[in-house]
Amino acid sequence: MDIVTLAQAAETVETTARGYGAIGYGLAAIGPGIGIGIVVGKAIEGMARQPEMAGQLRTTMFLGIAFTEALALIGIVTGFIF
């Protein structure tokens, strides 16, 4: 094998690996998306049951969304690393 053939093979592997990184991030984004939906749904349900607690529930909901969104950011970083 000559050097040109090896370079072409390495380029093919790199392109394929980049595609797998995108698929990995897509899969990593599913979990936080579902988690945020559950957090918001339960917060709205709690506000409907006890309207006087709406302020505290909203604050807790935003904290839950922030922590859940951190999982998506970790997913995108690992997609770049691996």
N, C-alpha and C positions, 0 to 999 in steps of 0.2 A: 504494500500500500504506500502510496506517496503522500506527501504533506497536504496536497489539495483535497484528496479524498477524505483525509482525517478532519480537515477544517470543515468540509461540508457535512460530515457526520456530526461533528460537535454543534454546528449551527442548527441542525435538525433536532437534536436532543434539547438544546436550549429553547427553541420555539415550542416544542411539545411541553417542556417543563413550565414555561410561562403560561400556557393554556391550562395546565393543571392547577396553577396558583389561582387563576381566575375562578375556576370551578370550586376550589377550596374556599375562597372568600364567599362565593355565592351560597355554599352550604353553611358557612359560619354565620351568615347574615339571617338565616332562617330562624334560628333560636331566639336571638334578641328581638326580632320582629314579632314573633309569637308572644314572647315575654312582655313586651310593651303593650300589646293588645290586651293581655290578661290584666296587667297592672291598671291600665286606664279603665277597663270594664269594671273591675272590682271597686275602683275608687268612685266611679259614677254610681254604682249600685249602693255603696255606703252613703254617698251624699243624698241619694233618693230616700234611704231609710232614716237617716238622721241629718236633716238639713243644717242643724246648729253646729255640726262638726265639719262643715264643708271646708272651712279654712285650714284646719289641721289635716284633713284628708288630702286636700290639694297639695299642701307642702310635702306630705309623705309620698304622694303620687309622683311629684317631680323628682324627689330623691330616688325613688325606685326606677324611674325612667332613665335618670343619669347613670345609675349603676348598671342597668341593663344595656344601655348604649355603649358602655365601656367594653362590654363583651364583643360588640361589633368592631370596635376600634382595635382590640387585641387580635381579632380575626384578620383584619386587613394588614396589620403589621406582620403577622406570621405568614401571610400570603407573600409579602415582599421578602421575608427572610428565607423561606424555604421555597 
